[in-house]
Amino acid sequence: MIMIRMGGAVLAAMLAVTLGIGGLSGADQPIDRESLRALDGVRVVVEDLPASAPTELNKEALRKSVESKVAAAHIPVLNSGEYPVGDPFLRVKIKMTPESGGLIAYHVELDFAQIVFIRRNPQQTFNRAQTWAADARMGLVARKQLAERVRKDLDAQVDQFIAAYLSVNSK
C-alpha cells in the first residue's frame, strides 16, 4: 500500500523501485543527438502495454499519436514494413503498478534505437541499441487520470525528440 503522507523523494524512490527503473534522466546530450543526423525517417514502435492498462490507452492509438506529431514536424515517418539503413525507430515503453489505495504509479519512456556497429569490430552488428532517449517521466495518479497523464507525458517526450532531431537536421 502506498502512503500518501510520504515526502516527495521517498515516494519517488518507492515508485522507481516498484516500477523496476533506474535513473530517470534521458540521453539527450549533443553526442546522443548526433545519432539522429541524416536519417531516412523513423518508425514508431509501442511496446506491449501492461494488462492492467485502461482501454483508452492502447498501442495503436499511442503509435498514431506519436507518428502524427513527428510527421507534423516534417520528420519522415516510415511504415512498419520499411527498414532503411540502420533500421531506426522510436520506441515507447509504458509501465504501471497495480492500483493501490486508489492510485496507480506509472512510468513513460521514449527512446530511439537503431543498428549500431562496434568501431573495433565493425563486422559485428548489434541490433536495436538505444542511441538517444528523452527524459523519462513517472507519476502517481488516480486510475481515471492515468490515460490523460500518460498521453501528456508522452507528448512532452515526443516534443523533446523533435527538438533533438531538428537540432542536428535543420537546413
C-alpha positions in Angstrom: 0.0 0.0 0.0 1.3 3.4 -0.9 1.2 6.0 1.8 0.2 9.5 0.6 1.9 11.3 3.5 5.4 10.4 2.4 7.8 13.1 1.3 8.3 13.5 -2.4 11.8 12.0 -2.5 10.8 8.9 -0.6 7.7 8.5 -2.8 9.8 8.9 -5.9 12.3 6.3 -4.7 9.4 3.8 -3.9 8.0 4.4 -7.4 11.3 3.7 -9.0 11.8 0.5 -7.1 8.2 -0.6 -7.7 8.4 0.0 -11.4 11.9 -1.5 -11.7 13.6 1.6 -13.1 16.9 3.1 -12.5 17.8 6.7 -13.3 15.1 8.9 -14.8 17.4 11.1 -16.9 17.4 10.6 -20.6 20.3 10.6 -23.0 19.8 13.9 -24.8 23.2 15.3 -24.9 24.8 16.7 -28.1 26.7 13.4 -28.8 23.4 11.5 -28.4 21.6 13.9 -30.8 24.3 13.2 -33.4 22.8 9.7 -33.8 19.7 11.4 -35.2 21.5 13.1 -38.1 20.7 12.3 -41.7 18.1 9.6 -41.1 15.9 8.5 -43.9 13.0 8.5 -41.5 11.8 6.8 -38.3 9.3 4.1 -37.5 7.3 4.2 -34.2 7.1 1.1 -32.1 4.9 0.9 -29.0 5.9 -2.0 -26.7 3.1 -4.1 -25.2 1.2 -2.3 -22.5 0.6 -3.9 -19.1 -2.6 -6.0 -19.0 -3.9 -3.6 -16.3 -3.7 -0.6 -18.7 -7.1 1.2 -19.2 -8.8 0.6 -22.5 -8.3 4.2 -23.7 -4.5 3.5 -23.6 -3.9 1.2 -26.5 -0.8 0.6 -28.7 -2.4 1.6 -32.0 -3.7 4.9 -30.7 -0.4 5.8 -29.0 1.5 4.9 -32.1 -0.7 7.0 -34.3 -0.4 9.9 -31.9 3.4 9.8 -31.9 3.5 9.4 -35.7 1.2 12.4 -36.2 3.3 14.7 -34.0 6.5 13.5 -35.8 5.1 13.9 -39.2 3.7 17.4 -38.3 7.3 18.4 -37.6 8.3 17.3 -41.1 10.3 14.3 -40.0 9.7 11.3 -42.3 7.6 8.6 -40.7 8.2 5.1 -42.0 5.6 2.3 -42.2 6.1 -0.8 -40.0 7.4 -2.8 -43.1 10.1 -0.2 -44.1 13.6 -0.9 -42.8 16.1 1.7 -44.2 19.8 1.7 -43.4 20.2 1.4 -39.6 16.6 0.3 -39.0 15.9 3.5 -36.9 12.8 3.6 -34.7 11.3 5.5 -31.8 10.3 3.1 -29.0 7.6 3.8 -26.5 7.6 1.9 -23.2 4.9 2.3 -20.6 4.9 0.6 -17.2 2.4 0.8 -14.4 1.8 -0.7 -11.0 -1.4 -2.3 -9.9 -3.9 0.1 -8.3 -3.3 0.5 -4.6 -5.2 2.9 -2.3 -6.9 4.3 -5.4 -3.6 5.3 -7.1 -1.5 3.9 -9.9 2.2 4.6 -10.4 3.3 4.9 -14.0 6.5 5.3 -16.0 6.7 6.5 -19.6 9.9 6.2 -21.6 10.6 7.3 -25.2 13.9 6.3 -26.8 15.5 6.0 -30.2 17.1 2.7 -31.3 19.0 1.7 -34.4 21.5 -0.8 -35.6 25.0 0.1 -34.3 28.5 -1.2 -35.0 31.4 -1.5 -32.6 34.3 0.5 -34.0 36.9 -2.0 -33.1 34.9 -4.8 -34.8 32.7 -3.3 -37.5 31.7 -6.7 -38.8 29.8 -7.3 -35.6 26.3 -5.9 -35.7 24.3 -5.2 -32.5 20.7 -4.7 -33.3 18.5 -2.2 -31.5 20.9 -0.3 -29.4 19.5 2.8 -27.8 21.3 5.9 -29.1 19.1 8.7 -27.8 16.4 8.9 -25.0 14.0 11.5 -23.8 13.8 12.3 -20.1 11.8 9.5 -18.5 8.5 10.6 -16.9 6.7 9.0 -13.9 3.8 9.8 -11.7 1.2 8.7 -9.2 -2.4 9.3 -10.2 -5.9 8.1 -9.8 -6.9 5.5 -12.4 -9.4 7.9 -14.1 -6.5 10.3 -14.7 -4.0 7.7 -15.9 -4.6 7.8 -19.6 -4.6 11.6 -19.8 -1.3 11.9 -17.8 0.4 9.2 -19.8 -0.5 10.8 -23.1 0.6 14.3 -21.8 3.9 12.9 -20.6 4.5 11.0 -23.9 3.6 14.2 -25.9 6.3 16.1 -24.0 8.8 13.4 -24.7 7.9 13.4 -28.4 8.4 17.2 -28.4 11.9 16.6 -26.9 12.7 14.1 -29.7 11.5 16.6 -32.3 13.7 19.3 -30.9 16.7 16.9 -30.7 16.2 15.7 -34.3 15.8 19.3 -35.7 18.9 20.5 -33.8 21.1 18.2 -36.0 19.0 18.2 -39.2 17.9 21.8 -39.7 18.9 23.1 -43.1 
